């Protein structure tokens, strides 16, 4: 926010990031490092596929370990109250400083770009999915090499 | 930088003397005020603008390491050799470092930082000229140009944005943006309302929650609604008035524009912690007012101090962190 201001700015934009492993397991990345956040926020400020690819390749370069226990997805009503657990569940992915003990196939990354719109008359906040970006392992590898060379 | 004032006042310690009448105390105060206005009047415009810009880039400059290093080196050079402030190379180094910072992270930089970089380039150009009159003309022209451009473009953009016009932006920020928490509390918005709104919005953001229809009722408060509408229209009306009044270039309209600009600076940066923008606006106002309005010039100097005082951690005290 500065001289020019509107609601469609970073505070009202966010991303949901999913790691998709070679077996097709899809789990969200929520424990991002400050560097991950920085690059992701840059992409949210200027949401192009190229900028989200930079963020995705940075995250894909980390060693993500799934938690043992899956965590159920909560159903939440319109008043913001959790009402039940849905049938869907995800594993929390934890970044590890250790290298993987065996050679793993590189994952894909899906980034969902969301926007929030507040309606002051109804006092409702509505989230809408602006775009979904899917980055293949090859694309992530290529981008990661380019980032290292630049 | 300044020429010494010749007036000497004997009532400097009058507040401590017993039996001094209120009339002589008020005379002493007005004489101190007079000396301050005289001091502001005697400042050399280009050198004062240069010094204020150096303070600005040192405290509120760009965040990357290159600019931080260059600005601190420049400060160090200035402390050792104050005349370095008049050298174009000094300003070229700062302007170039600023431009590199902009290019490196242009997606994330606040738009007033672009204004800051333009001003650094202007000071570089100004110091290429040897004559004081030419230097002052360039500074005055640039100040008027950028004040008109920034305020008119900003108010045009805001008026064209539906989410701004409806007050939705400020109301939402009053709930969720921590920079507005202290101001919200000052105007009577209970912090628990903001916390509740943030908690509900977290469900929308979390991949571990599915909100019915991706739509959530946030509660909120009527007071926040009124505060947001006041902030919205106060901001856009002041900005458009300042920009429009400065277009005329007449003494009367300029004076009114300065009064509004000072009001804008003194009030905006209490809730909005965008101090670098406030400081650069005050520099431009100071440059424009300097040779025409001595009292207004003195008020601009007070505004620099006010902007620094707004930095004190009063927000944490108000919010109770």
Interface residues (C-beta under 8 A of the other chain):
Chain A: X1 X2 X3 X4 X5 X6 X7 X8 X11 X12 X14 X16 X18 X28 X30 X41 X42 X45 X46 X51 X71 X72 X73 X74 X75 X76 X77 X78 X79 X80 X82 X86 X88 X90 X114 X116 X117 X118 X119 X120 X122 X123 X124 X125 X126 X127 X128
Chain B: X105 X107 X108 X110 X111 X112 X115 X150 X153 X154 X157 X158 X161 X163 X164 X166 X167 X168 X169 X171 X172 X173 X176 X177 X196 X199 X200 X201 X203 X204 X205 X206 X207 X208 X209 X210 X211 X212 X213 X214 X215 X216 X217 X218 X219 X220 X225 X228 X272 X274 X277
